[in-house]
Amino acid sequence: MKKTYKIEVDCANCANLMEEAARKTAGVTSAVVNFMTQKMIVEFEEGQEPKAVMRNVLSACKKVEPDCEIAI
Protein backbone atom coordinates (compact mmCIF):
# COMPACT_ATOMS: atom_id res chain seq x y z
CA MET A 1 0.00 0.00 0.00
CA LYS A 2 1.26 3.48 -0.92
CA LYS A 3 0.28 6.68 0.88
CA THR A 4 1.24 10.32 0.45
CA TYR A 5 1.86 12.60 3.42
CA LYS A 6 2.46 16.33 3.75
CA ILE A 7 5.85 16.94 5.35
CA GLU A 8 7.64 20.06 6.56
CA VAL A 9 11.30 19.97 5.61
CA ASP A 10 13.68 22.96 5.49
CA CYS A 11 16.24 21.95 2.87
CA ALA A 12 16.88 19.44 0.10
CA ASN A 13 19.71 17.78 2.02
CA CYS A 14 17.45 17.21 5.04
CA ALA A 15 14.81 15.78 2.69
CA ASN A 16 17.36 13.23 1.43
CA LEU A 17 18.38 12.31 4.97
CA MET A 18 14.74 11.92 6.03
CA GLU A 19 14.04 9.76 2.99
CA GLU A 20 16.93 7.51 3.98
CA ALA A 21 15.72 7.37 7.61
CA ALA A 22 12.18 6.49 6.48
CA ARG A 23 13.44 3.69 4.21
CA LYS A 24 15.27 2.10 7.15
CA THR A 25 12.13 2.10 9.31
CA ALA A 26 10.56 -1.32 9.95
CA GLY A 27 7.40 -1.79 7.89
CA VAL A 28 8.50 0.54 5.06
CA THR A 29 9.20 -0.91 1.61
CA SER A 30 10.13 2.42 -0.01
CA ALA A 31 9.99 6.13 0.73
CA VAL A 32 10.45 9.24 -1.39
CA VAL A 33 10.59 12.80 -0.06
CA ASN A 34 10.04 15.63 -2.52
CA PHE A 35 11.45 18.86 -1.09
CA MET A 36 9.78 21.07 -3.72
CA THR A 37 6.24 19.78 -3.09
CA GLN A 38 6.82 19.09 0.64
CA LYS A 39 5.41 15.56 0.25
CA MET A 40 6.52 12.11 1.33
CA ILE A 41 5.33 9.00 -0.49
CA VAL A 42 5.65 5.84 1.58
CA GLU A 43 5.03 2.27 0.48
CA PHE A 44 4.28 -0.10 3.36
CA GLU A 45 5.04 -3.80 3.72
CA GLU A 46 2.04 -6.11 3.42
CA GLY A 47 0.01 -6.32 6.62
CA GLN A 48 1.53 -3.23 8.27
CA GLU A 49 -0.64 -0.59 9.97
CA PRO A 50 0.31 2.72 8.24
CA LYS A 51 -0.37 4.98 11.26
CA ALA A 52 1.81 2.88 13.57
CA VAL A 53 4.64 2.73 11.01
CA MET A 54 4.38 6.48 10.33
CA ARG A 55 4.81 7.26 14.04
CA ASN A 56 8.16 5.44 13.80
CA VAL A 57 8.99 7.24 10.54
CA LEU A 58 8.26 10.61 12.20
CA SER A 59 10.47 9.67 15.13
CA ALA A 60 13.31 8.73 12.73
CA CYS A 61 12.85 11.97 10.77
CA LYS A 62 12.93 14.07 13.96
CA LYS A 63 16.43 12.70 14.59
CA VAL A 64 17.45 14.35 11.30
CA GLU A 65 15.48 17.57 11.77
CA PRO A 66 13.95 18.03 15.25
CA ASP A 67 11.23 20.43 14.07
CA CYS A 68 10.07 18.12 11.26
CA GLU A 69 6.31 17.58 10.97
CA ILE A 70 4.46 14.90 9.02
CA ALA A 71 0.68 15.08 8.70
CA ILE A 72 -0.20 11.51 9.72
Secondary structure, 3 states (H helix, E strand, C coil): CEEEEEEECCCHHHHHHHHHHHHCCCCEEEEEEECCCCEEEEEECCCCCHHHHHHHHHHHHHHHCCCCEECC
